[in-house]
Amino acid sequence: MLRKHIVILGGGFAGVEAAINLAKERYFKVTLISNRPYMYIYPTSIWVPTGESKFSSNLIPLKKLAERRNFNFLEEEVSEFFGTEKYLILSNGEKIDFDYGIVAIGAGKLKTKGSENTLSICSEPEEALDIQKRLELLIAKGSGKIAVGFGTNPKDKSAVRGGPGFELLFNIHNNLKRLGIRDSFELTLFSPNPVPGARMGKKPVAIMEKMFKSMNLKQRYGKRVKEFLEDGIIFDDDSKLDSDLIIYIPANGGHKNLLKSDLPLDDSGFVKINEFCEVQGFENIYAIGDVAKLEGPDWKAKQGHIAEVMAKNVAKNIVIQENVLPFKKESYIHHINILCVMDTGNGAAFLLRDDKRQILLPMPIFGHWLKKAWGLYFKWSKLGYIPRIPGM
């Protein structure tokens, strides 16, 4: 029997989960293509800047993962992708044909003037080490001004990564406090949103406000960034926030690699899909994770667990289609929620937002170690050393 070839683009949450689930079916040949040799665990990378975790502890080698999970791995960049004719071109010129294509390459980042003067915790993984070095220099100096912020995409409210900004700021605060020099530093969160974190709901936002006051964290909200300078930020009203270190999480936008594809994009640059993650107007082509246009309530957010749900659903739907099984296809829509353990460095807060609930539950001390344990569980379960707990 000739095995159907399934090509997956991207080695992040969505792509890896799709590869693991599809490789369980022996009648599929699964190939995952990524321009990195590893999967980067972004949720636990917040501890790299403060030196609490090593950069290497947040990596899962994709070659090792592929060997353990029985799929093929290619470390290459895809330069062209054509869903209609079902083939792609690698940057080395090689052409690869496939029967099913799953696009999971993540999103691009919206640029702001002077972005080269910032560092991010959600862009290139190595920037976490650059932040660590800059923080160490300020700590050695004994004082400084640090600004942490995130941008928005006016065309797509779900294309925001605010959570890691909050977590990193809290961890920096508590690290400086442990060192006994917190009072010598000015820490500020900036955002064009009038109420950052509003998608969490009113009750969680009120709790967050109390946390900010208790930590003496300054705020600069409701002003768009006009330009980043080496020594600060210029906002659209020409006011300036002085800063020795600017940590900025750009809003997500369309991925540059999609410019040479025939996939339908919305005005934000995201791939148009239906509730089953099928690319509109294409047969056997799917888009999952940050690269896809999400439907759902106004407060929806693109998160890793939603990307994994989309990946599992696509794997299941392909199996249903190939075997002509009498089952309904799985939709991601009813899985939309906001779920995270927001780490503070000395504890954490459990956050859940769905159609019925708005919960922010403080978890002093043990919450920090709970998230640490999740990081180990995530890595070991991905590699197949321990079983995966449903829903986690």
C-alpha positions in Angstrom: 0.0 0.0 0.0 1.4 3.4 -1.0 1.5 5.7 2.0 0.1 9.2 1.8 2.7 11.8 2.3 1.8 14.5 4.8 4.1 17.5 5.0 4.0 19.8 8.1 5.6 23.2 8.0 6.8 24.5 11.4 8.3 23.0 14.5 6.4 24.8 17.1 3.4 23.8 19.3 1.1 23.2 16.4 3.5 21.5 13.9 5.0 19.1 16.5 1.6 18.1 17.9 0.3 17.4 14.4 3.4 15.3 13.5 3.2 13.2 16.7 -0.5 12.4 16.2 -0.3 11.7 12.5 2.8 9.5 12.8 0.8 7.1 14.9 -0.9 6.0 11.7 1.4 3.6 9.8 -0.2 4.3 6.4 1.1 7.9 6.5 4.5 9.2 5.7 4.9 12.3 7.9 7.6 14.9 7.2 8.1 17.9 9.5 10.1 20.9 8.1 11.5 23.6 10.3 14.2 26.2 9.9 15.4 25.4 13.5 16.9 22.2 14.8 14.8 22.4 17.9 11.3 23.1 19.3 11.5 26.1 21.7 9.3 26.1 24.7 8.4 29.7 24.9 6.2 29.5 28.0 9.2 28.5 30.2 11.7 30.8 28.5 10.6 33.7 30.8 13.2 32.4 33.4 16.2 32.6 31.0 16.6 36.4 31.3 16.8 36.2 35.1 19.2 33.3 35.0 16.7 30.9 36.7 16.8 28.5 33.9 19.3 27.6 31.2 18.6 28.4 27.6 19.2 24.7 26.7 16.5 23.5 29.2 13.8 25.1 27.0 14.8 23.2 23.8 13.6 19.9 22.4 15.8 18.6 19.6 13.6 17.9 16.6 15.9 15.2 15.3 15.6 13.3 18.5 11.9 14.0 18.7 11.4 12.7 15.2 13.3 9.5 15.9 11.3 8.8 19.0 7.9 9.6 17.4 8.5 8.0 14.0 8.3 10.9 11.6 10.8 12.5 9.2 12.5 15.8 10.0 14.1 18.3 7.6 15.9 21.3 8.9 15.3 23.6 6.0 13.6 26.9 5.1 10.5 26.7 2.8 10.8 29.4 0.1 7.6 28.6 -1.9 4.4 26.7 -1.1 1.6 25.9 -3.6 -1.5 24.3 -2.1 -3.3 23.8 -5.4 -0.7 21.7 -7.0 0.5 20.3 -3.7 4.2 20.9 -3.8 6.8 23.2 -2.1 10.2 24.4 -2.8 13.0 24.5 -0.2 15.5 27.3 0.0 18.1 24.8 -1.4 15.9 24.4 -4.5 14.6 21.0 -3.7 11.0 20.3 -4.7 8.8 18.2 -2.4 5.4 16.8 -3.4 2.8 15.9 -0.9 -0.8 14.6 -0.5 -1.7 16.7 2.5 -0.1 20.0 3.6 -0.3 21.4 7.1 0.9 25.0 7.5 2.0 25.7 11.1 4.9 28.2 10.6 3.7 30.7 13.2 3.2 34.4 12.5 5.3 37.3 11.4 6.0 40.3 13.6 4.7 43.8 13.0 7.6 46.3 12.7 7.9 49.6 14.5 10.4 52.3 13.8 13.6 51.7 15.9 12.7 48.0 16.7 16.5 47.3 16.5 16.7 49.1 19.9 14.5 46.5 21.6 14.7 42.9 22.6 11.9 40.4 22.7 11.0 37.3 24.7 8.6 36.1 22.0 10.7 36.4 18.8 14.0 34.8 18.0 14.8 32.4 21.0 18.4 33.7 21.3 17.1 37.1 22.3 16.3 35.7 25.8 20.1 35.4 26.3 20.6 39.0 25.1 18.1 40.2 27.6 19.9 38.2 30.3 23.2 39.9 29.4 21.7 43.4 29.5 20.0 42.7 32.8 23.3 41.5 34.3 25.0 44.7 33.3 22.3 46.8 34.9 22.4 44.7 38.1 26.2 45.2 38.2 25.6 48.9 37.8 23.1 48.8 40.7 20.3 50.8 39.2 18.4 51.4 36.0 15.1 51.9 34.1 13.5 48.9 32.4 10.5 49.1 30.1 8.5 46.0 29.1 5.7 46.2 26.6 3.7 44.7 23.8 2.1 45.9 20.6 -1.3 45.3 19.0 -2.6 44.5 15.6 -5.5 46.8 14.8 -6.8 44.4 12.2 -6.8 41.4 14.5 -7.2 41.6 18.3 -6.2 38.0 18.8 -2.7 38.6 17.4 -1.3 39.9 20.7 1.2 38.3 23.1 0.7 40.2 26.4 1.0 37.4 28.9 4.8 36.8 28.6 5.4 40.5 29.1 3.5 40.5 32.4 5.4 37.3 33.5 8.8 38.7 32.6 8.2 42.0 34.4 7.0 40.2 37.5 10.1 37.9 37.4 12.4 40.8 37.0 10.8 42.6 39.9 11.2 39.6 42.2 14.7 38.9 41.1 15.7 42.4 41.9 13.9 42.2 45.2 15.9 39.0 46.1 19.1 40.9 45.3 18.0 43.7 47.6 18.2 46.4 44.9 14.6 46.7 43.7 14.2 50.2 45.0 17.0 51.4 42.7 15.1 50.3 39.6 12.2 51.8 37.8 10.0 49.1 36.1 7.3 50.1 33.6 4.8 48.2 31.5 3.7 50.0 28.3 1.0 49.2 25.9 -1.2 51.0 23.3 -4.2 49.3 25.0 -6.1 51.5 27.5 -6.5 48.4 29.7 -3.9 45.8 29.0 -5.2 42.3 29.8 -8.9 43.4 29.3 -9.6 40.2 27.4 -9.1 38.3 30.7 -12.2 39.9 32.1 -13.0 42.7 34.6 -12.3 40.7 37.8 -8.9 39.4 36.7 -7.9 42.9 35.6 -8.8 44.4 39.0 -6.6 41.8 40.7 -3.8 42.5 38.3 -4.1 46.2 39.1 -3.6 45.4 42.8 -0.5 43.3 42.0 1.0 46.2 40.1 0.5 48.6 43.0 1.9 46.2 45.5 5.1 45.8 43.3 5.4 49.5 42.6 5.3 48.8 38.8 4.6 51.9 36.7 2.2 52.0 33.7 2.1 53.8 30.4 -1.1 52.7 28.7 -3.2 53.9 25.8 -0.4 55.4 23.7 1.0 53.9 20.5 4.7 53.7 20.1 6.0 56.2 17.5 9.7 55.2 17.7 12.1 53.2 19.8 15.4 55.0 20.7 18.5 53.6 22.3 17.6 55.4 25.5 13.8 55.3 25.5 10.5 55.2 23.8 8.7 58.0 21.9 4.9 57.7 21.9 2.4 59.1 19.4 1.8 62.2 21.6 5.6 62.9 21.4 6.0 62.1 25.1 9.1 60.0 26.1 9.7 57.1 28.4 13.4 56.9 29.4 14.7 53.4 29.5 18.1 51.6 29.8 16.5 48.4 28.5 13.4 48.0 26.3 11.8 44.6 26.1 9.1 44.6 23.5 6.7 41.9 22.2 5.5 42.9 18.7 2.0 42.1 17.6 1.7 39.1 15.3 1.0 39.6 11.5 1.3 37.6 8.3 4.3 35.4 7.8 6.8 36.5 5.1 6.9 32.9 3.7 3.3 33.1 2.7 4.0 35.9 0.2 5.1 33.1 -2.2 2.2 30.9 -1.8 -1.3 30.6 -3.3 -3.1 30.4 0.1 -5.9 32.9 0.8 -5.0 35.5 3.3 -7.1 38.0 5.3 -6.1 41.7 5.5 -4.0 40.9 8.5 -2.0 38.3 6.6 -3.3 35.3 8.3 -4.5 32.2 6.4 -8.3 31.9 6.0 -9.6 28.6 7.4 -13.0 27.1 8.4 -13.8 25.6 11.8 -12.0 22.3 10.8 -8.8 24.2 10.0 -9.2 23.5 6.3 -7.8 26.3 4.1 -10.7 28.0 2.3 -10.9 26.8 -1.3 -8.3 24.1 -1.0 -8.4 20.4 -0.8 -6.3 18.6 1.9 -4.5 21.8 2.9 -4.7 23.0 6.5 -3.5 25.9 8.6 -3.1 25.7 12.4 -1.7 27.8 15.2 -0.6 31.5 14.9 -0.5 31.4 11.1 -4.3 30.9 10.9 -7.1 33.4 11.1 -9.1 32.5 14.3 -12.8 32.8 14.6 -14.6 33.2 18.0 -15.5 35.7 20.6 -13.8 39.2 20.7 -11.7 38.2 23.7 -10.1 35.2 21.9 -6.3 34.8 22.0 -3.8 32.7 20.1 -2.2 30.4 22.6 -0.2 27.2 22.6 -2.9 25.0 23.9 -5.3 26.2 21.2 -2.6 25.5 18.5 -2.4 21.9 19.9 -6.1 21.4 19.8 -6.2 22.5 16.2 -3.3 20.1 15.4 -5.1 17.1 17.1 -8.3 17.9 15.3 -6.6 18.0 11.9 -4.9 14.7 12.6 -8.2 13.1 13.5 -10.0 14.7 10.6 -7.4 13.4 8.1 -7.8 9.9 9.6 -11.6 10.1 9.3 -11.2 11.2 5.7 -8.7 8.6 4.6 -10.6 5.7 6.2 -14.1 7.0 5.3 -15.2 6.7 8.9 -18.7 7.6 10.0 -17.6 10.3 12.4 -18.1 14.0 12.4 -15.1 16.2 11.8 -13.7 18.0 14.8 -14.1 21.8 15.2 -11.7 24.0 17.2 -14.3 26.7 17.9 -15.8 25.2 21.1 -12.3 24.9 22.5 -11.6 28.6 22.4 -10.6 29.9 25.8 -7.8 31.7 27.6 -5.8 29.4 29.9 -2.4 29.9 31.5 -0.4 29.8 34.7 1.0 33.3 34.9 4.3 33.0 36.8 5.6 35.8 39.0 8.9 34.4 40.1 7.7 33.9 43.7 4.4 32.3 42.9 1.9 32.3 40.1 -1.8 33.0 39.2 -4.1 30.5 37.4 -6.0 32.3 34.7 -9.1 31.0 32.9 -11.5 32.9 30.6 -14.3 31.3 28.6 -17.9 32.1 27.8 -19.0 31.4 31.3 -16.0 32.1 33.6 -13.4 34.8 34.4 -11.0 33.4 36.9 -7.7 34.7 38.2 -6.6 32.5 41.2 -3.4 33.5 43.1 -1.1 30.6 43.8 1.6 31.9 46.2 4.9 30.0 46.1 3.7 26.6 44.9 2.3 28.1 41.6 5.9 28.9 40.5 7.0 25.3 41.1 3.8 24.1 39.4 4.8 25.8 36.2 8.3 24.5 36.5 6.9 21.0 36.8 4.7 21.6 33.8 7.8 22.5 31.8 9.4 19.2 32.6 6.2 17.3 31.9 5.8 19.1 28.5 9.3 18.1 27.4 9.2 14.5 28.6 5.7 13.8 27.3 6.5 15.3 23.9 9.5 12.9 23.7 7.3 10.0 24.8 9.1 9.3 28.0 5.9 9.7 30.0 2.2 9.5 29.0 0.4 12.6 28.0 -2.4 13.7 30.4 -5.6 14.5 28.4 -6.1 18.3 28.2 -2.5 19.1 29.2 
